Amino acid sequence: VSGSEGLNLYGLDVVCNPDGDHMVLYGEDDGSGRALMARVYDASEGDWTAAPLPLGVDDYQYESTTARTPDGRVVVGFEEYDTTAMQSYLRARTYSAGVWSTVATLDDSDPVVVSDLQFAAAGDDVHAVWRAGSDFVASRLEAGSTTWTTATPVATVAGVQEFCVAGDPFGGVELAWVANNAINARFYRDAWGSEVAIKAAGEFIGSGSLSCVVDARKRASVAWTLWDPAAVQLSAFARTFR
């Protein structure tokens, strides 16, 4: 699916499609710049589409996120850096009916650092959540639209260790985060609700252990691991909201 000679390739990701039109994403560095590349398999033709497409406009920063909606759209988000302006950008592109949208800029690093972009499909909408300074900021690509809604802060949290985002088939979204070894969450159902405490500060939460999901019955769950110094092991825990 890619060229190889003289290239450094990394970060392979696959977005599956029940119809067989799967998408492959990977980073490519040719020595003069970095790009996030995409290539799609055409199941009806039994072959890969044209040459891989670079999705961005500046230097790719190794981090990407994807969401696939029931109506068949694939939305790809990624971080780039403009070496001339010395500024970071969070970008997004949508693949629908065999055509890529133009590049959308969700946010930039003026005046605060932006990072950690995550997507969640919620019905045929796609929600984007990222960090801008101490704020969680959210935007939404509605079904049938090509324009993202205005970016809006949804929580202010200092010292975030990690976070996760998940959507359900009916348009609901769950955002959960770890800060100072405490876990909190907010839920979206037509609008963002109040903050919910899931776990109080205390025991050490394992790095990279936070996970969340909203199922078809609209039950939101959060899972994580805690370090037990006496047993010298990590144990998994979960809470579900109905």
C-alpha positions in Angstrom: 0.0 0.0 0.0 3.0 2.3 0.3 6.3 3.2 -1.3 9.4 2.0 0.6 12.7 3.1 -0.8 14.2 6.0 1.0 11.2 6.3 3.4 10.8 5.9 7.1 7.3 4.5 7.7 5.5 4.3 11.1 2.2 4.3 13.0 0.1 1.9 10.9 -3.7 2.1 11.5 -6.6 0.5 9.7 -10.2 1.7 9.7 -12.5 -1.2 8.8 -15.6 -1.0 6.7 -18.3 -3.7 6.6 -18.5 -3.3 2.8 -14.8 -4.1 2.5 -13.6 -0.6 1.6 -11.0 -0.5 4.4 -8.7 2.4 4.9 -5.0 2.2 5.8 -3.3 5.2 7.5 0.4 5.5 8.3 3.1 8.2 8.8 5.8 8.7 6.1 9.1 10.6 6.4 11.1 11.1 3.2 13.9 13.0 4.9 12.5 16.5 4.0 9.2 16.3 5.8 6.6 14.1 7.5 3.1 13.3 6.2 0.1 11.3 7.3 -0.8 9.1 4.3 -4.1 7.3 3.5 -5.0 4.6 1.0 -8.4 2.9 0.5 -9.2 -0.6 -0.7 -12.0 -0.7 -3.2 -13.9 -4.0 -2.6 -16.0 -3.7 -5.7 -12.8 -3.6 -7.8 -10.8 -6.0 -5.7 -7.8 -3.7 -5.6 -6.4 -0.7 -3.9 -7.3 2.8 -5.1 -4.8 5.2 -6.6 -1.5 6.1 -5.0 -1.5 7.0 -1.2 -2.7 10.5 -0.5 -1.0 12.9 2.0 -3.8 14.2 4.2 -2.2 17.4 5.6 -0.4 20.5 4.7 2.4 20.8 7.2 4.7 18.4 9.2 2.7 15.5 10.7 3.4 15.1 14.4 2.9 11.3 14.8 -0.6 11.5 16.4 -3.8 10.7 14.7 -7.4 9.6 15.5 -10.3 8.3 13.5 -14.0 7.8 13.6 -16.3 5.9 11.2 -20.0 6.7 11.2 -22.9 4.3 10.2 -23.6 6.4 7.1 -20.1 5.4 5.8 -18.0 8.5 6.5 -14.5 8.2 7.8 -13.2 11.2 9.7 -9.4 11.4 10.3 -7.9 13.9 12.8 -4.2 14.7 13.2 -1.7 17.2 14.6 0.7 19.1 12.4 3.5 21.7 12.9 4.3 24.6 10.7 8.1 25.0 10.9 7.9 28.5 9.4 5.2 29.9 11.7 6.5 27.7 14.6 2.9 26.8 15.4 0.9 23.6 15.9 -2.4 22.8 14.3 -5.1 20.2 14.9 -6.6 19.2 11.5 -9.4 17.0 10.2 -10.4 15.5 6.8 -13.5 13.4 5.9 -13.7 10.6 3.4 -17.2 10.0 2.0 -18.4 8.3 -1.2 -14.9 8.0 -2.5 -14.0 11.7 -2.1 -11.8 13.5 0.5 -12.9 16.8 1.9 -10.6 19.8 2.1 -8.4 20.1 5.2 -10.3 21.6 8.2 -8.4 23.3 11.1 -10.0 22.6 14.4 -7.6 24.6 16.6 -4.1 26.1 16.7 -1.5 26.9 19.3 -2.3 30.6 19.5 -2.2 31.4 22.4 -2.0 28.0 24.2 -0.7 24.6 23.4 -3.2 22.3 21.7 -2.8 18.5 21.8 -4.2 15.1 22.4 -7.0 15.1 19.8 -9.6 12.3 20.0 -12.7 11.5 17.9 -15.9 9.6 18.8 -18.7 8.7 16.4 -22.1 9.3 18.0 -24.8 8.2 15.6 -23.8 9.9 12.3 -22.2 12.8 14.1 -18.5 12.9 14.9 -17.4 14.6 18.1 -13.8 15.9 18.5 -12.3 16.5 22.0 -8.8 17.9 22.6 -6.7 19.8 25.2 -6.0 23.5 24.9 -4.0 24.5 27.9 -6.0 23.4 30.9 -9.3 23.1 29.0 -11.0 20.2 27.3 -12.4 21.7 24.1 -15.1 20.0 21.9 -16.4 20.4 18.4 -18.9 18.4 16.4 -19.2 17.4 12.7 -22.9 16.9 12.3 -24.4 14.3 9.9 -24.6 15.6 6.4 -22.5 18.6 7.2 -19.0 19.5 6.0 -18.4 22.2 8.6 -17.3 21.7 12.2 -19.2 23.5 15.0 -17.5 26.3 16.9 -14.9 24.9 19.4 -16.2 25.2 22.9 -14.5 24.5 26.3 -16.4 21.7 28.1 -14.2 21.3 31.2 -11.2 23.0 32.9 -8.8 20.4 34.4 -5.2 21.0 35.5 -2.7 18.1 35.6 -4.6 15.7 33.3 -2.8 12.3 33.1 -5.0 10.9 30.3 -8.5 10.9 28.9 -10.9 8.9 26.7 -13.9 9.7 24.5 -16.7 7.3 23.4 -20.0 7.6 21.5 -23.2 5.6 21.2 -25.5 4.9 18.2 -28.0 7.5 19.4 -25.7 10.6 19.5 -24.5 10.4 23.1 -20.9 10.9 24.1 -18.8 10.1 27.2 -15.7 12.0 28.1 -13.7 10.7 31.1 -10.3 11.8 32.4 -7.7 11.1 35.1 -6.2 14.0 37.0 -4.2 13.6 40.3 -5.3 9.9 40.3 -9.0 10.9 40.4 -11.4 10.0 37.6 -14.2 12.3 36.5 -16.5 12.3 33.5 -19.1 14.4 31.5 -21.8 13.1 29.2 -23.2 14.7 26.1 -26.9 14.2 25.2 -27.9 17.2 23.1 -25.7 19.2 25.4 -22.8 18.6 27.8 -24.1 17.7 31.3 -22.5 18.3 34.7 -19.3 16.7 35.8 -19.6 13.3 37.5 -17.0 11.9 40.0 -16.2 8.3 39.3 -13.2 7.7 41.5 -11.7 9.8 44.3 -8.0 10.7 44.4 -5.8 8.2 46.2 -4.4 4.9 44.7 -2.1 5.2 41.7 -3.9 4.6 38.4 -1.9 2.6 35.9 -0.5 4.6 33.0 -2.4 4.1 29.8 -5.1 2.1 31.6 -8.2 4.4 31.2 -10.9 3.2 28.8 -14.5 4.1 28.2 -17.5 2.9 26.1 -21.2 3.7 25.6 -23.2 0.7 24.5 -26.4 0.4 22.4 -28.5 0.5 25.6 -27.0 3.9 26.5 -25.0 2.6 29.4 -21.7 4.5 29.8 -18.8 2.6 31.4 -15.3 3.6 32.5 -12.6 1.1 33.2 -9.1 1.6 34.7 -6.3 -0.2 36.6 -5.0 0.5 40.1 -1.6 -0.4 41.5 -1.7 -2.6 44.6 1.7 -2.2 46.4 1.0 -5.0 48.8 0.2 -7.5 46.1 2.7 -5.9 43.7 0.2 -6.0 40.8 -2.3 -4.0 38.9 -6.0 -4.8 39.2 -8.8 -3.7 36.8 -11.9 -1.8 38.0 -15.0 -0.5 36.2 -18.1 1.6 36.8 -21.2 1.8 34.7 -23.9 4.5 34.5 -27.3 3.6 33.3 
